[in-house]
Amino acid sequence: MSAAPRLELEHLSCRFDGREVVRDVNLTVRAGEVLCLLGPSGCGKSTTLRLIAGIERQSAGVIRADGDVLSDSTIHTPPEARGVGLIFQDFALFPHLSVAQNIAFGLRGSKSEITKRVDELLTRVDLQGYADKPPHMLSGGEQQRVALARACAPRPAILLADEPTGNLDSANGAAIIDLLFAMRDQYGATLVLVTHDPDLAARCDRALHLSDGRIA
């Protein structure tokens, strides 16, 4: 594991409708590290992930990846250019796209290169034969496998997971945990996740607690 910071948050804050949801968060995550964010609902965990991914923009502070500024008071790198993958609790698959099209969404390259990458990931998440199916025909566990494949498709340096087992039963949740860590090991991504799952938290290198938007 490299000692070089893969992700840095410096005095990160975010305000919605006059309420400060994330408050002066300072955080460094090493390359290859698995970090877990814990805390009660509404404490700012999910918002912190969305800020890192670029879906939301901070009110103050700086986000850096490998020393490069992704977002500050003047710079806001769009989500697709950040090298960050995000897995949502509710899967967030595009209902009008097939499984293969969901995984391919955002990929760049020739048609043959994209097809090869999608086929590789379908095999990796054990969904061969599901390429043409719409998401609504899949179980919750299968949908989360597609979401995981989509997040990993561009080979992101940073992988974020927001309650990845939250909508799954225990068996499917355990399978997703194993797959998430296996793919993280395979692709060498730094993993930052939010969870209430004690089994998932126990497998992380480090855990931080948030309370009222601050690191406790």
C-alpha positions as CSV (number, residue, x, y, z in Angstrom):
1,M,0.0,0.0,0.0
2,S,1.4,3.3,-1.0
3,A,1.9,6.1,1.5
4,A,1.0,8.8,-1.0
5,P,-2.5,10.3,-0.6
6,R,-5.0,9.2,-3.1
7,L,-7.8,11.4,-1.8
8,E,-7.6,14.6,0.3
9,L,-10.5,16.6,1.7
10,E,-9.4,20.0,3.2
11,H,-11.9,22.0,5.3
12,L,-14.8,20.6,3.3
13,S,-18.2,22.0,4.0
14,C,-21.6,21.9,2.3
15,R,-24.7,23.9,3.0
16,F,-28.2,23.1,1.8
17,D,-31.1,25.6,2.4
18,G,-29.1,27.4,5.1
19,R,-28.2,24.2,7.0
20,E,-24.6,23.0,7.1
21,V,-24.7,19.3,6.3
22,V,-20.9,18.8,6.1
23,R,-18.8,20.8,8.4
24,D,-15.1,21.5,8.0
25,V,-14.1,17.9,7.2
26,N,-10.4,17.1,6.8
27,L,-9.5,13.7,5.6
28,T,-6.7,11.9,3.8
29,V,-7.0,8.4,2.3
30,R,-4.0,6.5,1.1
31,A,-3.8,4.7,-2.3
32,G,-5.3,1.3,-1.9
33,E,-6.8,2.0,1.5
34,V,-10.4,0.9,2.5
35,L,-12.0,3.6,4.6
36,C,-15.4,3.3,6.2
37,L,-17.6,6.3,7.2
38,L,-20.0,5.6,10.1
39,G,-22.6,7.6,11.8
40,P,-26.3,8.1,12.3
41,S,-28.7,8.9,9.4
42,G,-28.4,12.6,8.4
43,C,-24.9,13.1,9.7
44,G,-23.4,14.0,6.3
45,K,-21.9,10.6,5.2
46,S,-23.7,10.3,1.9
47,T,-23.3,14.0,1.1
48,T,-19.6,13.6,1.6
49,L,-19.5,10.8,-1.0
50,R,-21.5,12.9,-3.4
51,L,-19.2,15.8,-3.0
52,I,-16.2,13.6,-3.7
53,A,-17.9,12.2,-6.8
54,G,-18.8,15.7,-8.0
55,I,-22.6,15.2,-7.9
56,E,-22.9,18.0,-5.4
57,R,-20.6,21.0,-5.0
58,Q,-19.2,22.0,-1.7
59,S,-19.8,25.4,-0.1
60,A,-16.2,25.6,1.0
61,G,-13.0,23.6,1.0
62,V,-10.9,21.6,-1.4
63,I,-11.0,18.1,-2.8
64,R,-7.8,16.6,-4.3
65,A,-7.0,13.3,-6.0
66,D,-3.3,12.3,-6.3
67,G,-2.4,16.0,-5.5
68,D,-4.6,17.4,-8.3
69,V,-7.5,19.7,-7.4
70,L,-10.9,18.3,-8.3
71,S,-12.9,21.0,-6.7
72,D,-12.4,24.2,-4.9
73,S,-13.9,27.7,-4.9
74,T,-13.2,28.2,-8.7
75,I,-12.6,24.6,-10.1
76,H,-15.3,22.0,-10.4
77,T,-14.2,18.9,-12.3
78,P,-17.3,17.2,-13.7
79,P,-18.1,13.7,-12.3
80,E,-17.2,11.9,-15.5
81,A,-13.7,13.4,-15.5
82,R,-12.8,12.7,-11.9
83,G,-11.7,9.0,-12.0
84,V,-14.2,8.3,-9.3
85,G,-16.8,5.5,-9.3
86,L,-20.0,5.7,-7.2
87,I,-22.2,2.8,-6.1
88,F,-25.6,3.9,-4.8
89,Q,-27.8,2.1,-2.2
90,D,-30.8,2.2,-4.5
91,F,-28.7,0.9,-7.5
92,A,-29.6,4.0,-9.6
93,L,-29.6,2.0,-12.8
94,F,-31.0,3.6,-16.0
95,P,-34.4,1.9,-16.5
96,H,-34.5,2.5,-20.2
97,L,-31.1,0.9,-20.8
98,S,-30.1,-2.7,-20.9
99,V,-27.7,-4.3,-18.4
100,A,-24.9,-4.0,-21.0
101,Q,-25.8,-0.4,-21.8
102,N,-25.8,0.5,-18.1
103,I,-22.3,-0.9,-17.6
104,A,-21.1,0.8,-20.8
105,F,-22.5,4.2,-19.8
106,G,-19.7,6.7,-19.7
107,L,-17.1,4.4,-21.3
108,R,-14.9,5.9,-24.0
109,G,-13.3,4.0,-26.9
110,S,-14.1,2.0,-30.0
111,K,-17.3,-0.1,-30.0
112,S,-15.2,-3.3,-29.9
113,E,-13.2,-2.0,-26.9
114,I,-16.4,-1.1,-25.0
115,T,-18.0,-4.4,-25.8
116,K,-14.9,-6.3,-24.6
117,R,-14.9,-4.4,-21.4
118,V,-18.6,-4.9,-20.8
119,D,-18.2,-8.7,-21.5
120,E,-15.3,-8.8,-19.1
121,L,-17.3,-7.2,-16.3
122,L,-20.4,-9.3,-16.9
123,T,-18.2,-12.3,-16.4
124,R,-16.6,-10.8,-13.3
125,V,-20.0,-10.2,-11.6
126,D,-21.4,-13.5,-12.8
127,L,-24.1,-12.1,-15.0
128,Q,-23.2,-13.7,-18.3
129,G,-26.4,-13.9,-20.4
130,Y,-27.9,-10.9,-18.8
131,A,-26.5,-8.3,-21.2
132,D,-29.8,-7.5,-23.0
133,K,-32.1,-7.7,-20.0
134,P,-33.7,-4.5,-18.6
135,P,-32.9,-3.7,-14.9
136,H,-36.5,-4.3,-13.7
137,M,-36.2,-8.0,-14.7
138,L,-33.3,-8.5,-12.2
139,S,-33.3,-9.1,-8.5
140,G,-32.0,-6.6,-6.1
141,G,-28.7,-8.5,-5.7
142,E,-28.3,-8.7,-9.5
143,Q,-29.0,-5.0,-9.9
144,Q,-26.4,-4.2,-7.4
145,R,-23.9,-6.4,-9.3
146,V,-24.7,-4.3,-12.4
147,A,-24.2,-1.1,-10.4
148,L,-20.8,-2.4,-9.2
149,A,-19.8,-3.3,-12.7
150,R,-20.8,0.1,-14.0
151,A,-18.8,1.9,-11.3
152,C,-15.7,-0.2,-12.0
153,A,-16.0,0.0,-15.8
154,P,-13.8,3.1,-16.3
155,R,-11.2,1.6,-13.9
156,P,-11.5,4.5,-11.4
157,A,-8.7,5.3,-9.0
158,I,-11.3,5.9,-6.3
159,L,-14.4,3.8,-5.7
160,L,-17.2,5.1,-3.5
161,A,-20.0,2.9,-2.1
162,D,-23.0,4.4,-0.3
163,E,-24.7,1.7,1.8
164,P,-24.0,-1.0,-0.9
165,T,-25.8,-3.7,1.1
166,G,-28.6,-1.5,2.5
167,N,-31.3,-2.8,0.2
168,L,-30.2,-6.4,0.1
169,D,-30.9,-9.4,2.3
170,S,-28.1,-10.9,4.3
171,A,-27.1,-13.5,1.7
172,N,-27.0,-11.1,-1.2
173,G,-25.3,-8.5,1.0
174,A,-22.5,-10.9,1.9
175,A,-22.1,-11.8,-1.7
176,I,-21.8,-8.1,-2.7
177,I,-19.3,-7.4,0.0
178,D,-17.1,-10.3,-1.2
179,L,-17.4,-9.1,-4.8
180,L,-16.8,-5.4,-3.9
181,F,-13.5,-6.3,-2.1
182,A,-12.4,-8.7,-4.8
183,M,-12.9,-6.1,-7.5
184,R,-11.2,-3.5,-5.4
185,D,-8.2,-5.8,-5.1
186,Q,-8.2,-6.6,-8.8
187,Y,-8.4,-3.0,-10.0
188,G,-6.3,-1.5,-7.2
189,A,-8.8,1.3,-6.3
190,T,-9.0,3.2,-3.1
191,L,-12.4,2.4,-1.5
192,V,-14.4,4.8,0.6
193,L,-17.8,3.4,1.8
194,V,-20.7,4.3,4.0
195,T,-22.4,1.5,5.9
196,H,-24.4,0.4,8.9
197,D,-23.4,-3.2,8.2
198,P,-21.0,-4.3,11.0
199,D,-19.6,-7.2,8.8
200,L,-18.7,-4.7,6.1
201,A,-17.2,-2.2,8.5
202,A,-15.1,-4.9,10.1
203,R,-13.3,-5.6,6.8
204,C,-12.2,-2.0,6.3
205,D,-8.7,-0.7,7.1
206,R,-10.0,2.3,9.0
207,A,-13.3,3.7,10.2
208,L,-14.2,7.3,10.9
209,H,-17.4,8.5,12.7
210,L,-19.3,11.5,11.5
211,S,-21.6,13.4,13.8
212,D,-23.6,16.5,12.7
213,G,-21.5,16.8,9.6
214,R,-18.1,16.6,11.4
215,I,-15.6,13.9,12.0
216,A,-16.1,12.9,15.6
